[in-house]
Amino acid sequence: MENEEIIEKINSFPYWISQFDLKGNLTPVPLESTIEGTMQRKSYFLDPLIEYCGGSLEGKRILDIGCNSGFWALQAIEAECDYIVGVDGRQMHIDQANFVFEVKEIDKSRYEFHCGNVFDLDFRQYGEFDIVICLGFFHHMSKHMQLLDKISQVNKDLLLLETRVTRLPGEYMQILHEPIEHYANSLDYTLTMCPSKKAVLSMTKQFGYHSIIIEPQPAHKAAVENYNTNRRLAFISSKISDLSDFPAEIKEISRMSEFTEIISMSINLLLRKLGIKK
Ligand SMILES: C[S@@+](CC[C@H](N)C(=O)[O-])C[C@H]1O[C@@H](n2cnc3c(N)ncnc32)[C@H](O)[C@@H]1O
């Protein structure tokens, strides 16, 4: 593809969620801070997963749920995965992902992107997957058990799930609302549910997964506010692999940490009620 054509195509999209270097042309992102945030997300959950898999994703078939413009799919390809299937409910994101992969000259025999609501797609038509990644998606929906059931049907072993979480101790789903017009949000219902940490552990367990929570490190927290405030976490779930040697600090949930969370939430709520904090 000629340079002018690349620039024209980049500009033909009303927005980009991730920054790509497409033969020297950078896709524009709404906030500069998202670039560092994305890099720190990679360092937080994807780099340890690649290390855990032996330093590359060679031999792995991967399913990316809510793939958007293909940023994480591209990371998986660059980590040498065999094959990646990306699904997203907005056609524009699928067009972006195909464009990115075309400019990056990724062999077409290594990927496919499909547009559709994940609840209407039968993942089984795409085969089985060693790894499923579900990033920034689990809090933009309300049918969590249904999604995990669908994932589990095609997932042979590992699930990487990164989601916003409610800080409530115990197993809870917090009901939230978001406009479906926003490009990164839910596709169908404005009502969404945000799980607590223990709810994620419990729901994944129902489908035969053993799950651990990765503890975000100071650099991750500095770049992503929700990591800093314990409102966003990455979970690694496994059906077969032994996660005891997963190369990252694992977050433990103790009575004390749950108690501290309640105190901190209560203080925040009070400060907001008093108008001291936004
Ligand atoms: C917040 S973005 C996350 C993108 C990317 N995974 C990341 O972490 O940077 C959520 C994506 O999920 C897609 N999406 C939301 N609900 C969906 C649904 N029910 N089915 C398919 N895609 C959906 C949106 O179009 C959007 O691209």
The ligand as an SDF file (V2000), in Angstrom:
LIG
                    3D

 27 29  0  0  0  0  0  0  0  0999 V2000
  -13.1620   -0.9580   25.7500 C   0  0  0  0  0  0  0  0  0  0  0  0
  -12.9510   -1.7530   24.2020 S   0  0  0  0  0  0  0  0  0  0  0  0
  -11.5930   -2.8310   24.5580 C   0  0  0  0  0  0  0  0  0  0  0  0
  -10.7160   -3.0330   23.3470 C   0  0  0  0  0  0  0  0  0  0  0  0
   -9.4780   -3.8750   23.5720 C   0  0  0  0  0  0  0  0  0  0  0  0
   -9.8240   -5.2510   23.9040 N   0  0  0  0  0  0  0  0  0  0  0  0
   -8.5990   -3.2970   24.6340 C   0  0  0  0  0  0  0  0  0  0  0  0
   -8.5420   -3.8340   25.7410 O   0  0  0  0  0  0  0  0  0  0  0  0
   -7.9370   -2.2730   24.3890 O   0  0  0  0  0  0  0  0  0  0  0  0
  -14.3260   -2.8790   24.1250 C   0  0  0  0  0  0  0  0  0  0  0  0
  -14.5420   -3.4370   22.7220 C   0  0  0  0  0  0  0  0  0  0  0  0
  -15.5570   -4.4330   22.7810 O   0  0  0  0  0  0  0  0  0  0  0  0
  -16.4820   -4.2430   21.7090 C   0  0  0  0  0  0  0  0  0  0  0  0
  -17.7730   -4.7730   22.1820 N   0  0  0  0  0  0  0  0  0  0  0  0
  -18.5380   -4.3300   23.2130 C   0  0  0  0  0  0  0  0  0  0  0  0
  -19.5880   -5.1370   23.4120 N   0  0  0  0  0  0  0  0  0  0  0  0
  -19.5190   -6.1160   22.4840 C   0  0  0  0  0  0  0  0  0  0  0  0
  -20.2950   -7.2640   22.1790 C   0  0  0  0  0  0  0  0  0  0  0  0
  -21.3960   -7.5690   22.8800 N   0  0  0  0  0  0  0  0  0  0  0  0
  -19.8890   -8.0700   21.1790 N   0  0  0  0  0  0  0  0  0  0  0  0
  -18.7770   -7.7870   20.4570 C   0  0  0  0  0  0  0  0  0  0  0  0
  -17.9920   -6.7200   20.7040 N   0  0  0  0  0  0  0  0  0  0  0  0
  -18.3510   -5.8940   21.6870 C   0  0  0  0  0  0  0  0  0  0  0  0
  -16.4740   -2.7520   21.4340 C   0  0  0  0  0  0  0  0  0  0  0  0
  -16.8800   -2.4810   20.1060 O   0  0  0  0  0  0  0  0  0  0  0  0
  -14.9990   -2.3990   21.7060 C   0  0  0  0  0  0  0  0  0  0  0  0
  -14.2110   -2.4960   20.5540 O   0  0  0  0  0  0  0  0  0  0  0  0
  1  2  1  0
  2  3  1  0
  2 10  1  0
  3  4  1  0
  4  5  1  0
  5  6  1  0
  5  7  1  0
  7  8  2  0
  7  9  1  0
 10 11  1  0
 11 12  1  0
 11 26  1  0
 12 13  1  0
 13 14  1  0
 13 24  1  0
 14 15  1  0
 14 23  1  0
 15 16  2  0
 16 17  1  0
 17 18  1  0
 17 23  2  0
 18 19  1  0
 18 20  2  0
 20 21  1  0
 21 22  2  0
 22 23  1  0
 24 25  1  0
 24 26  1  0
 26 27  1  0
M  CHG  2   2   1   9  -1
M  END
$$$$
